[in-house]
Amino acid sequence: MSFLGKLRRPDWFGEMQALLVLGLVGTGLAVVVTGVRTVLGDSPVIAQLPADAMTDVAGPVAGLDDGVTIGPDSIVEVQIADPSIHQVVAEALTSLPTVLVVVSTLLMLLRIVRRARRGDPFTAGTVRQLRILAVLVIAGGAVAGTVENLAALDLSLTVTEETAYTVWQLPAGWLLAGFGLMAIAEVVNRGAVMRDELDTVI
């Protein structure tokens, strides 16, 4: 079968379900491995600071051409060789919330795909689940970003009391994904409504 022929298949629910399962397994393994390394290993904690928070970092540096300097707002990663429990927890919170949102999203998508594969995808239940997922992605992404930024601020204060630092960013990716899911929900809803209207006419 040609590539265009494959694209004309009735659906790809089976492949989508397999990819979602692989995504969940991969994410779970990554979390477990990272957790084990953090608890049992001696991995240093990484904190981020602006260059101007450290003397002799911002400005001219040996090895660079004349007139080339490191900007004061450049991000510098510092390693904490013997971190405290507070620092370990703070570092974990700089990424764990996003992982939780990703896992929740994958689980809900898997549920939606399985339901669509086994029966009729154009139902009120599918629309409701897609809308819930859209809200979860938008709200969860915003909350996760806020928690991670606060954790980064807290972690930076354990390294230097003079500068609290984090990179505040709008959750643009989460917003785009959430509104995209909301649009898909409305498309499915419209399809269901049109089919019901057609059934009443016939």
N, C-alpha and C positions, 0 to 999 in steps of 0.2 A: 504494500500500500504506500502511495506517495505521501509526502509531507502534507500537501494540501488535502489529500484524502483523509489523513488522520485528524486534521483540524475540523473536518466536517462530521466527525463522529457525533452521535447524539449527546453524549456527556463525558466528562472526565472525572466523575465522582470517585471512582476507585483509585485513580492516581492521586487525586487531591487528598483522599483519606490516608493513603500510605505516606504522603509527604508530611501531613500533619502529625502522624504518629512518629515518624522519624524526627521531626522537629521537637516534639515533646521529649523523646528519649534523649536526643542530643543535649537539650537544655538541662534536663534532669542530671545527666552524667556530668555536665560542666559544673553544675552547682555542687554536686556531691564531691567531685575531685577538688574543687576550690575549697570547700569546707574542710575536707580532710587535711589538705595541705596547711590550711590556716590553723587548725586545732593541733595537729600532730607534728607539723613541720616547724621550721625556724624561718619561714619566709618573712622578709621585712615588710612593714607596712609602708605604702607609698602615699605621700601627701603632696599636694600641689601648692606652690607659692609664687607670687610675682617676683621677678628678678630684683626689683628695687627693695624688697624686704630683706635682702641679704647683701651685706657689704662685699664689694669687689666682684659682684656678679654682673650687675647692670653697668653699662658703659663699655669702654675699650677693653678688649680681651686679646691676649697674646695669640698670634696665629692668624688674626684677621687683618685685612688690608687697612691702611690708614683711612680714617673717616668712616669705617664700618664698626658699629657698636651694637651691643645687645640692648634692645629696647627695655625700658623700665617695666612695661606691662607684659613682658614675655613670661610664659609659664615655665617654671622650673620644677621638676619632680625631685623630691627629697626622700630618702629611704630612712625609716626608723628601724634600726637593727634589732633592738630589744623592746618591742612595743608592749604597752600595758593593755589590759583587757579593754579599757575604755577606748584606746586607739584602734584595737582590732575590730571592736563593734562599730566604731565610727566609720572605718574603712569599708566594712561590709555593707553598711547602710548607704554608701555612695553608689552602689550598683544593685543591691538586692531588690529594692522596690520595683525597678524596671523589669527585672527577671520575673517577679511575681505577676506583674501585669501581662508580660508576654506569655507566661504559662497559662494564666486564666483565659487569655484571648485564644490561644491554641486549643484549649479544652472546649471552649464554647463553639469555635469553628468546627472542631471535630464532631461535636454533637449535632450541629446544624447539617453538616455534610452527610453524616450517617443517616439522619432522618430523611433528608432529601433523596438519598440513594435507595432507601428502602420503600419509600412511598412517594406521595405527591409533594413536590417542593413548593408549589404555589398555594400555601395555606396561611391562615391567620397566625398559626403557631410559629411558622418560619419567620413571618414578618415581625412578630413580637420578639423572637429571639435575636433577630438582626438588630432591632432597635435597642434592645438591652445591651447587646455587644457594642454598639456604637457609643452608647452612654458610658459603658465601662472603659472603652478605649480613651475617650476624651477626658473623662473625670480621672480615671486611673493614671493616665499619662501625666496629667497636671499635678496630681498629688504625689506621684512617684518623683517627678522632677523637683518638687518643692522639698520633699524629705531628703533627697540626695544632695541638694544644694545646702540645706541646713547641716547635714552630716559633714559635708566638705568644709563648711565654715568651722564647725566644732573641731574637726581634725586639725585644721590649720592652726587653731588656737592652742593645741597641745604641743605644737612645734615652736611657735613664736608668739609671745603675748602681744607683740606690737602690731601685727597685721592679721586680720581675719580675711580669708580669701576664698572665693569661689567664682565660677563662671555662670552667671544667671542667664538662662536662655529660655525663650518661649518654646513650649512643646509643639512646634510646628508639625513635626512628623506625626505625632499622635492626633493632632487636630485634623490633619489631612486624611489619615486613615479612618478616623471616626466619622467624619462627614462623608467620606466615600462609602462606608458601610451603611450610613443613614440613607444615602442615595440609592444603594442597592436594595435596601428594605422597601423604599417607596416604589421602585421598579417592580419588585416582586408583588407588592400590595396591589399595584395597578393591574398587573397581569391577572391576579386572582379575581379582582373586581370585574374586569372585562370578561373573564371566562364565566363567572357567575351570571352576568347580564346576558351573555350569549346562551347559556343553558336555559334561562327563563324564556328567551325568545323562541328557542327551538322546542 
